[in-house]
């Protein structure tokens, strides 16, 4: 079974803090994704990566950055967390075929 | 840009009945995949069913089937014999082929919350 894990299920941070969300997949997938999920807005793509050190902006990259130094790990970084970044963050991965596999999500609250 | 639209924020169905969730999409690509994902409350997103655009035959997975109308850019999900465990948020999604490089992303609709009533 494909396994995508995220470092935390729930996270509470203060405004202005630097926040790291980690995602690891164990199936040697080339592609990894970070989505943000908000009620009424569905899932919106923040960033994705199709190879080590390769990244592309998604639909809402502002306020976020990413890092992919190893194939199995894709990190989402909030340089200075703000309250409007309170959300559910979903990591996903895939090989070069249709199936995309999701992690359990991290619910981030910024106070 | 590709867009996916789910016009039904909420749907209800009686247990054992059939329900259809709607999805439309907009694309200029000819080769792509369409998906329905299910997200139960506080649980992980899982793939329900997928459809390749070049295949005319509608995909089926047990009680789940799709009605794919390529010309109309419509992709609805039919759930037969609904069960309490089908209650979840359902997302329609789109992905172009090939699955490499910069055009690789999965684009989602806003979701339909399905309630199953006894």
Interface residues (C-beta under 8 A of the other chain):
Chain A: X30 X31 X33 X35 X40 X41 X42 X43 X44 X45 X48 X50 X56 X58 X90 X92 X94 X95 X96 X97 X98 X99 X100 X102 X103 X104 X105
Chain B: X6 X9 X33 X35 X37 X43 X44 X45 X46 X47 X50 X52 X91 X95 X98 X99 X100 X101 X102 X104 X105 X106 X107 X108 X109 X110 X111
